[in-house]
Amino acid sequence: MTAVHSPENLVRLVKELLRLDRETEWLELKHNNADPAQIGEYISALSNSAALNGKANTYMLWGIDDSSHDVI
């Protein structure tokens, strides 16, 4: 595992993302989606949004309530 993807850096990244006020074009929070087709659509939409917004990365976090940002 590289330092960029170390557990400490991933925890730091998740905490940083959860400080945002809301989901964005490049951040999706989920806690109850297990449908492969819908997940694929979300990934495609996030990729397109990243390109349109000049972002190098997008994020879909599972186990997070999208309104409260609580870890479920």
N, C-alpha and C positions, 0 to 999 in steps of 0.2 A: 504494500500500500504506500503510495507516495504521500509526502507531507501535505500536498494540496487536498487530498482526500482522507486525511487522518480523522479518527473519531472526534478529536478535539475541534478540528476545523469544521467538520460537518455540524457539530452541535452549535458552534458559534454562528455558522451560516443560518441554521434554522432559527435561532434566537433573533438574528438580525431581520430575517424575513417576517417573523411574527410581530415585529415592532411596527410594520407598515399598518396604516389605518384600515386597509381593505385589500381584497384581491386586486390584481392588476392584469394587464394584458399578458404579462409574462409570469404570473404567479397564480396558481390554482390550489385551493385548499379543499381536501376531501376527507370524509370519514366513513362513507358507506357505499362506495362504488366498486363493484366487482365485475362489471360487464365489460368484457374485452373489447367489443366493438366501440362502446362509448369511450373507453379509456383511449383507444386509438384515435378517435375523433378529437378528444381533448389534446392529445400530444401533437396532432397535426395542426390544430388551431393555435396552440402555444408556439409552435415552431414558426408559423406564418406571422404571428404577432411579434415575435422576437425580431424577425427580419424587418418588419415594418417599423419597429421602434428602435432599431439599432442596438439590440441587446445580443450579447454573445451566448447567453444562457437563459433557459426558462426553468421553472420549478413547479412540480406538482407534489404537494406534501399530503400524505395519507395520515389519518388519525388526528386531524386538526379540525375543530369546528370553525366554519368560515365566518360566522358572525362574531363570536367571542374570542377566537383564536386560542381557545383552550385545547390542550392536548387531551384526547379522548382515549 
